[in-house]
Amino acid sequence: MPQLKLPENIFDDLCRFISKNYPNYLPNSLLIAQAFILKYQNHGKKCGISAINKAIEDGIKRGLF
C-alpha cells in the first residue's frame, strides 16, 4: 500500500485547524478530517479524506497534536 503524504502547505493548515478547534480534546481522527475538509474543500479535493485522516493519526502517534 503506498504511503499517503500531505503537501506541506496542507499539513500546516491542518495543524493550525486542529490547534484552533481542538485545544483540549481530540475526537476521532476521522471526525477531525471531515471537519477539516468541510472548511478547506480544495484541500479535500486535492488529497482526499484518507490521506488527511492518516496524517492526523500519524501526528497523534508522534505527539504533534
N, C-alpha and C positions, 0 to 999 in steps of 0.2 A: 504494500500500500504506500503511495507516495506521501512524502512529508508535506503537510499543509502549512504554509508560512504567509503571514500578512506583510504587505509593504510597510515600511517604517512609518509613513505618514498616517496610515490607517491604524497601526498599533498605537501610535501616540494619541490619536483621537480616542481610541478605546480606553487607554489608561486614564485620560482626563475624564471621560464619561463615567468610568467606574468610580474614580475618586470623588467626583461631584455628586453622583446619585446614590452611591452605596458607601458612605463613610464609616459606618459602624457594623454593618451586617451584609454579607454577600449571599443572595439567594442562589438557587440553582444556576449553573453557568448557562444553560440553555435559555432561561428566562432573561438573563442579562444580555445574551446575544440577540434575542428577539427585540428587546427594548432598544438596543443599540442600532439595529437595522431599521427600526421604525423611525428613529431620529436621523440616521445617516443612510438614507435609502441608496445613494450612489455607491457607498462602501459595500452595502449588502449585495448589490447587483454585481459589483466587481469581484468580490471574494466569496460570497455565499455564507450561509449560516454555519455550515460545517467547519470551515476554516476559522471563523470568528469564535465559535464555541471551543474549538481545540486550542486556540490562542489563550482564551480565558482559563481553561483547565490547566494548561501548561504554566500560565502566570501564577495561578493559585498554588500549584505544586512547588514553584520556585520562590514563593513568598513575595511576589510583586504586588499582590492585591490583598 
